[in-house]
Amino acid sequence: MAKARYAAEAKRLTDIPNIGKAAAADLVALGIHTPADVARMDPFQAYDALRDPMGQRHDPCVLDTFMAAHDFMNGGPPHPWWHFTPQRKALLATALAAGLAAGVQAAEHRDPASGCTVMAPSYLASNDYIFKYEGACRDGLAEGKGKAIWTLRYASSKREEWSGRFSAGVFVPEPSDGVRAMSIGRERVLFDLGALPKLQGMSPRLAVEATSELVRYPDPCQPDALWVLQAEGPALGQDDVAQQLLRSAADKLKQRCGADRLRIFERSTSERSHLRVRAVPQPQLEMDTYGNPQGVLVEASVPLAAGQPLEQYGNQVAAQIRQRQAREEREQARQANAQRLKAFAKPAGAALWVSVPTLAQNPFRYQDQVVLTAVTLDEVLDPKRARVTGLRGAGTYQFAMLEGEGLGRWAPGARVLATRVLGRLPATDEHLPSGLRLQLVAELRCEELDCSDRLDLLTPVRDGEAP
C-alpha cells in the first residue's frame, strides 16, 4: 500500500510513512487513532506509555518510529525511522545531563503565587492549562498536604485536580503515609515504599518506578519496575536467597495494591502478568547519562500468579562467583598439568619441548636427543611402526614416522610423547619419503583431540624450552 507523500494525504494511521499494522495497533492502544492525533502526540510520552505484558518498554527503535511519524505529520519529509536514532540519543542525553526530572521542566508546573513546584506530565504544561497549587511547600517543592489544579484556559469548568499528599513535588496516591517519592527521569518517578524483611544480613528497601501520562499522576500500583535497594552481600550469590528477595518485593507491592489491581494494565490493552524486579546495592537508584540503571545485581520477572517460577532471571553475583571458581579451578588444573608433564618428562630423559613441524624442518639439530612433543595417530603401518601427525596450530599438518614397541595396539587419539629424534627416513621409503623419523620412549594419552587436557598450562610450552 502506497504511503502518503505529505501530511495532508494521510487519512489512516497506516498511511503515515514508517507506520505499519503493528505500530498502528500500538498507537490505537494508547488512544491515538488518527493522523491528526499523531501530529499532536508527544513521541517520548507515547513510547513511555507503551509496555509489554511484563511491563517492559519496547525497543528504542519504536521511539524512533514515533518520532518519524510525528515529524512527518507536522510537515517533515518522509524520512526512514532510523534517521531519527541520533536525534533521539542526543535528546535523551541532553535532557539527563541538564538534570531534567521526568522529562518535565519544573518551572512549567510552578504556581505563580507561591512559587511551589509540582512534578507532572508535560501534557499538562501546555498553554491550554492554567496551573495552581494550594498547600504545603518545602524548598520550592510541594511537600505534605496539598492540591494541584490544572484548569483549561478556555473551559474553566474542565480541570484536573490532584489532592492529597506530596513528596518532593511528586503526588503520592493513597495510602501515602510513610511513602517518599522523587523524580528520576523523563516522566518517571520512584516511590520508596519502605523496608523489606531482613534477609541473610541484608536490610533491603522497596522502591517502585512508575510513569505519568497525559493527565494521570504516576501510581506505584501501575509500576514500570520494582527496585530492591541496599541489596548486597555474599548471600546474594545463592540463587534461592536472591529469588526469595525478589519475590518479597513483589509480595509487598501485592499487599499494598492487590494482585487484581496490578493485573490491570491501564496503558495497554493487554493484561499484566509479571512484575519486573531488580536489586541494586546502593541506597538510592543511580542512572547513567542515558537513563540506564547502574549496578543491577539480580533481576527477574516475578509472576503475579502464585506458585509460578521466575522468568528472565539473572544473578550477576552468582555468575561472578561461578566465574571466579572456574578461574581458580582452571588455574589448579593448569598447575596439575605442569606437574604431571614434568613428572612424565623426567624419567624419560626429555629436557625440551619441540613440536613435530619444528623437528621436521631440521631434525639434525635434535639428533639422538629425547624431546617432548604431541601427536595424533594417523595410521598404524605394522606392529612397530605408525604414521603420526604433529599437533600444533589449527590447519597445520606435519607427518612423522614413529617407531617402537606396541604401536600396533594403539587406538586412535592424541598423545604427548617422549621421543628420540632419529633424523630423516630414506627418500625411497614407501610410506613417508624423506620424512621425520622418531623413536617412541614413553607416551601420555590425551582425552581431548588437541591434548588441551594435558597441555593447558600456566605458561604455554614453546619450542626449544623446558616443559
C-alpha positions in Angstrom: 0.0 0.0 0.0 1.4 3.4 -1.0 2.3 5.7 1.8 1.3 9.4 2.0 3.7 11.8 0.3 2.8 14.6 2.7 0.8 15.0 5.9 -2.5 16.1 4.2 -2.6 12.8 2.3 -2.6 10.7 5.4 -6.2 9.6 6.2 -5.4 6.5 8.3 -2.5 5.7 10.6 -1.0 3.2 8.2 -0.8 5.9 5.5 1.9 7.5 7.5 5.4 6.5 6.5 7.1 4.0 8.9 3.7 3.1 10.5 2.7 -0.5 9.7 -0.1 -2.5 11.1 1.8 -3.4 14.3 2.8 0.2 15.0 -0.7 1.4 14.3 -2.1 -1.1 16.7 0.3 0.2 19.4 -0.9 3.8 18.8 -4.6 2.8 18.9 -3.9 1.0 22.3 -2.6 4.4 23.5 -5.7 6.2 22.4 -4.1 7.7 19.3 -6.5 6.8 16.4 -5.9 9.3 13.6 -3.1 11.0 11.8 -4.2 14.3 13.5 -3.6 12.6 16.9 -0.1 11.6 15.7 0.6 15.3 14.9 -0.4 16.3 18.4 1.2 13.4 20.4 4.4 13.6 22.3 6.5 10.8 20.8 8.5 10.4 24.1 5.4 10.2 26.2 3.7 7.7 23.8 6.8 5.5 23.9 7.0 5.7 27.7 3.3 4.6 27.9 3.8 1.6 25.7 4.6 -1.6 27.6 4.6 -5.3 27.0 2.6 -7.7 29.3 5.6 -7.8 31.7 5.7 -4.0 32.0 8.8 -3.6 29.9 9.5 -0.8 27.4 9.7 -1.7 23.8 12.9 -1.5 21.7 14.1 2.2 21.3 13.5 1.9 17.6 9.8 2.1 18.4 10.5 5.6 19.8 12.4 6.4 16.6 9.3 5.3 14.6 7.1 7.5 16.7 9.4 10.5 16.2 9.5 9.9 12.4 5.7 9.8 12.2 5.2 12.9 14.4 7.7 14.8 12.4 6.0 13.8 9.1 2.6 14.8 10.3 4.0 18.2 11.3 5.3 18.9 7.8 8.6 17.0 7.8 9.8 14.8 4.9 9.1 11.1 4.9 12.5 10.1 6.5 13.0 6.4 7.4 12.7 5.8 11.2 16.5 5.3 11.7 17.1 8.9 10.5 15.9 9.9 14.0 18.1 7.5 16.0 20.9 10.0 16.5 18.4 12.7 17.4 16.7 10.5 19.9 20.0 9.6 21.6 21.1 13.2 21.7 17.8 14.5 23.1 17.8 11.9 25.9 21.5 12.5 26.8 21.0 16.3 26.8 17.9 16.1 28.9 19.5 13.9 31.5 22.7 15.9 31.5 20.7 19.0 32.1 19.1 17.4 35.1 15.6 17.5 33.8 13.3 15.4 36.0 10.6 13.2 34.5 11.0 15.0 31.1 9.2 17.9 32.6 10.7 21.3 33.5 9.7 22.1 37.0 9.2 25.8 36.0 6.3 24.7 33.8 4.4 23.5 36.9 5.3 26.3 39.3 2.4 28.0 41.0 2.9 31.7 40.1 1.6 32.9 43.5 3.5 30.6 45.9 6.4 29.6 43.6 5.8 26.0 44.7 6.5 23.3 42.0 4.7 20.0 41.3 6.1 17.3 39.1 3.5 16.4 36.5 3.2 15.2 32.8 4.4 17.5 30.0 0.9 17.3 28.6 -0.4 19.5 31.4 2.4 22.0 30.8 0.9 23.2 27.6 -0.6 26.7 27.2 -4.0 25.1 27.2 -3.8 24.8 31.0 -3.5 27.2 33.9 -1.7 25.7 36.9 -2.4 26.5 40.5 -1.1 24.8 43.7 -2.5 25.1 47.2 -0.9 23.6 50.2 2.4 22.8 52.0 5.7 23.5 50.3 9.4 23.0 51.2 12.4 24.3 49.3 10.2 25.2 46.3 8.6 21.7 46.0 5.2 20.6 47.1 5.6 18.7 50.4 2.8 17.4 52.6 -0.9 18.0 52.2 -1.8 20.0 49.1 -3.8 20.3 45.9 -2.6 20.8 42.4 -5.1 22.1 39.9 -4.8 22.4 36.1 -7.7 24.4 34.5 -8.4 24.5 30.8 -7.8 28.1 29.7 -10.9 28.4 27.6 -13.2 26.0 29.5 -12.8 26.7 33.2 -15.3 24.1 34.2 -12.9 21.4 32.9 -9.9 20.8 35.1 -7.6 18.2 36.5 -7.1 18.0 40.3 -4.6 16.1 42.3 -5.5 16.3 46.0 -3.6 14.6 48.8 -0.1 14.3 50.0 3.0 15.4 48.0 6.6 14.3 48.5 9.5 16.3 46.8 6.9 17.7 44.4 5.6 14.3 43.5 1.9 13.4 44.2 1.7 10.3 46.3 -1.5 8.2 45.8 -3.2 6.7 48.9 -2.2 5.0 51.1 0.5 7.7 51.3 1.7 7.6 54.9 5.4 6.9 55.1 5.9 6.9 51.4 8.7 9.1 49.9 9.0 10.0 46.3 11.5 11.5 43.9 11.7 12.2 40.2 14.3 10.1 38.3 13.9 10.9 34.6 11.6 11.7 31.8 8.0 11.4 33.3 9.4 8.8 35.7 9.0 8.7 39.5 10.4 6.5 42.2 8.3 5.7 45.2 10.1 4.5 48.3 7.7 2.1 50.0 9.9 1.2 52.9 11.7 -1.7 54.3 11.5 -5.3 53.1 12.0 -8.2 55.5 15.7 -8.6 56.6 17.4 -11.5 54.8 20.8 -13.1 55.3 22.3 -9.9 56.8 20.7 -7.6 54.3 18.3 -4.7 55.2 16.7 -4.1 51.8 14.1 -1.4 50.9 11.5 -1.5 48.1 11.2 1.4 45.6 8.7 1.3 42.8 9.3 3.1 39.4 6.1 4.5 37.8 5.4 6.8 34.9 2.9 9.7 34.5 1.0 10.1 31.3 -1.4 12.7 29.8 -3.3 13.9 32.9 -2.7 11.0 35.2 -0.3 11.0 38.1 2.3 8.2 38.5 0.9 5.4 40.6 3.0 2.6 42.3 0.1 0.3 41.6 0.8 0.8 37.9 4.6 0.0 38.1 7.2 0.1 35.4 9.7 -1.8 37.6 10.3 -2.7 41.2 13.7 -1.9 42.8 15.2 -3.6 45.8 17.7 -1.1 47.3 20.5 -1.9 49.7 20.7 -5.5 48.4 24.3 -6.5 48.9 26.3 -9.3 50.5 27.7 -12.7 49.7 24.3 -14.3 50.3 23.1 -12.9 47.0 25.3 -15.4 45.3 22.9 -18.1 46.4 20.1 -18.3 43.8 17.5 -19.4 46.4 18.3 -16.3 48.6 18.3 -13.9 45.6 14.9 -15.2 44.3 13.4 -15.0 47.8 14.5 -11.4 47.9 12.9 -10.6 44.5 9.7 -12.4 45.5 9.5 -10.5 48.8 9.5 -7.2 46.8 6.6 -8.4 44.6 4.7 -9.6 47.7 5.0 -6.3 49.4 3.5 -4.5 46.4 0.8 -7.0 46.1 -0.1 -6.5 49.7 -0.4 -2.7 49.0 -2.2 -2.9 45.7 -3.8 -6.3 45.4 -2.9 -8.7 42.6 -6.1 -8.0 40.7 -5.3 -4.3 40.5 -1.8 -4.9 39.4 -3.0 -7.1 36.6 -4.9 -4.1 35.1 -2.5 -2.5 32.7 -4.0 0.9 32.1 -1.6 1.9 29.4 -2.2 -1.2 27.2 -5.0 -3.5 26.1 -3.0 -6.5 27.4 -3.1 -7.7 31.0 0.0 -7.5 33.2 1.2 -11.0 34.1 4.6 -10.2 35.8 6.4 -7.6 37.8 9.9 -6.7 36.8 12.1 -6.7 39.9 15.7 -5.6 40.1 18.1 -5.5 43.0 20.9 -3.0 43.4 23.4 -2.4 46.3 23.0 1.3 46.5 20.7 3.1 48.9 19.5 5.3 46.0 18.9 4.3 42.4 21.7 5.5 40.1 21.4 6.2 36.4 23.9 6.8 33.6 23.6 9.7 31.2 21.2 7.7 29.0 18.9 6.8 31.9 20.0 3.2 32.3 20.2 1.9 35.8 23.6 1.2 37.3 24.8 -1.7 39.4 21.9 -4.2 38.9 23.0 -7.4 40.7 19.9 -9.6 40.4 16.7 -9.3 38.3 13.7 -11.3 37.2 10.1 -11.1 36.0 8.1 -12.2 39.0 4.7 -13.7 38.1 1.7 -12.3 39.8 0.2 -15.8 39.9 1.2 -17.7 43.0 3.4 -20.8 42.6 4.9 -19.9 39.2 8.6 -19.8 38.5 10.5 -16.6 37.9 11.2 -15.7 34.3 14.2 -13.8 32.7 16.1 -14.4 35.9 19.7 -13.2 36.1 22.1 -13.1 39.0 25.4 -11.2 38.4 26.7 -12.1 41.9 26.2 -15.8 41.4 27.7 -15.5 37.9 30.8 -13.7 39.2 31.2 -16.4 41.9 31.0 -19.1 39.3 33.4 -17.3 37.0 35.9 -16.9 39.9 35.5 -20.5 40.9 36.0 -21.6 37.2 39.2 -19.4 37.0 40.5 -21.0 40.3 39.7 -24.5 39.1 41.3 -23.9 35.7 44.4 -22.5 37.4 44.6 -25.5 39.7 44.2 -27.8 36.6 47.0 -26.0 34.8 49.3 -26.3 37.8 48.4 -30.0 38.0 49.1 -30.4 34.2 52.5 -28.8 34.6 53.4 -31.1 37.5 52.3 -34.2 35.5 54.2 -33.1 32.4 57.4 -32.7 34.4 56.8 -36.0 36.2 56.4 -37.7 32.8 59.4 -36.0 31.2 62.0 -36.6 33.9 62.2 -40.4 33.9 62.1 -40.4 30.1 65.1 -38.0 29.9 63.2 -35.4 27.9 64.6 -31.9 28.6 62.9 -29.9 25.9 59.6 -29.4 24.2 59.8 -29.4 20.4 56.8 -29.6 18.0 56.7 -32.1 15.1 56.7 -29.3 12.5 59.8 -27.7 14.0 61.5 -31.1 14.2 60.6 -31.8 10.5 62.3 -28.6 9.4 65.7 -29.5 10.9 65.7 -32.9 12.7 69.5 -33.0 12.8 69.5 -30.1 15.3 68.0 -32.5 17.8 69.6 -35.7 16.6 69.6 -38.5 19.2 68.0 -36.2 21.8 64.9 -37.2 23.7 62.3 -34.4 23.4 58.6 -33.9 24.3 56.1 -33.4 21.5 52.4 -34.0 20.8 50.9 -36.1 18.1 47.7 -37.7 16.9 47.6 -41.2 15.3 47.2 -41.1 11.5 47.7 -44.8 10.6 49.3 -48.0 12.2 51.6 -49.4 9.5 52.8 -52.6 11.3 53.3 -53.7 14.9 56.3 -51.5 15.4 55.6 -48.5 13.1 52.9 -45.9 12.9 52.4 -42.6 11.0 51.5 -39.7 13.2 50.6 -36.1 12.7 52.1 -33.4 14.8 49.7 -31.2 16.9 50.3 -27.5 16.5 48.1 -24.6 15.4 44.8 -25.2 13.6 45.3 -26.0 10.0 49.0 -27.1 10.4 49.7 -30.7 9.4 53.1 -32.4 9.5 53.5 -36.2 9.4 56.3 -38.2 11.1 57.2 -41.9 11.2 57.1 -43.2 14.8 58.9 -46.5 15.7 58.6 -48.5 18.8 57.2 -51.5 20.7 53.4 -51.9 21.0 52.4 -49.4 18.3 50.3 -52.0 16.6 47.9 -51.9 19.6 47.5 -48.1 19.6 43.9 -46.8 19.4 43.1 -43.6 17.5 43.6 -40.4 19.5 46.1 -37.8 20.7 49.2 -38.3 22.9 52.1 -36.4 24.5 55.2 -38.3 23.6 58.8 -38.6 24.8 60.6 -39.4 21.6 64.2 -39.8 20.4 64.9 -37.9 17.2 66.4 -40.3 14.7 66.7 -37.9 11.7 65.0 -38.5 8.3 63.8 -41.5 6.5 65.4 -42.6 3.2 64.0 -40.9 0.1 63.0 -44.4 -1.0 60.7 -45.0 2.0 57.3 -46.1 0.6 55.2 -44.6 3.3 57.0 -41.2 4.1 59.9 -40.5 1.8 62.5 -38.2 3.5 60.0 -37.8 6.4 60.8 -37.2 10.0 61.8 -40.4 11.9 61.1 -40.7 15.6 61.5 -43.4 18.2 59.0 -43.9 21.0 60.4 -43.6 24.5 57.1 -43.0 26.5 53.6 -41.9 25.9 50.9 -40.0 27.8 47.4 -40.4 26.5 45.1 -37.3 26.0 41.4 -37.2 26.3 41.0 -34.2 24.1 41.8 -34.3 20.4 44.1 -31.3 20.8 45.6 -32.6 24.0 44.3 -29.5 25.9 43.6 -31.7 28.9 47.4 -32.2 29.1 48.9 -29.1 27.6 46.7 -26.3 29.1 49.4 -24.9 31.3 50.0 -21.7 33.3 52.8 -20.9 30.8 52.3 -22.4 27.3 55.0 -24.8 26.1 57.3 -23.3 23.4 59.7 -25.0 21.0 63.2 -25.4 22.5 62.2 -24.7 26.1 62.0 -26.9 29.1 58.4 -28.1 29.9 
